[in-house]
């Protein structure tokens, strides 16, 4: 769960910095690959059961759907702490 949330958070802030739709798609695909590799490593190393990994990914996805639905409120909070140069991409 923590790895998936970290990747989503990292990608969100990169999304603000990266311009152009092709670069953004590439960034999202890289994030998906990253999360899948972490999940596969957890299974390969037998650190978690498959149900743990699947549940964690579903929970993280649901969390980010919730965050995305309240994005306007989140953007107002970010506007108070981020520099103006980064906010131009929003």
C-alpha positions, 0 to 999 in steps of 0.5 A, a space after each residue: 500500500 505504501 509503495 503504491 501511494 508513494 508512486 501515485 504521490 510522486 507522479 502527481 507532483 511530477 505531473 505538475 512539472 511535466 508539460 505535454 500529453 505524450 510525456 505525461 502518458 509515458 510518466 503514468 505508464 512508468 508509474 504503473 510498471 513501477 507499482 507492478 514490479 514492486 508487487 511482483 517482487 513482494 510475491 517473488 520474495 514471499 513477503 506477502 500473499 497474492 491476496 495482500 498485494 491485490 488488496 493493497 493495490 485495490 485499496 491504493 487505487 480507491 484512495 487515489 480515486 477519492 483524492 482525484 474527486 476532491 482535487 479542486 480542494 487539494 489544489 487550493 491547499 497546494 496553491 498555498 505551499 507550492 511556488 507559482 512556477 509549478 502551479 502554472 502546469 495545473 
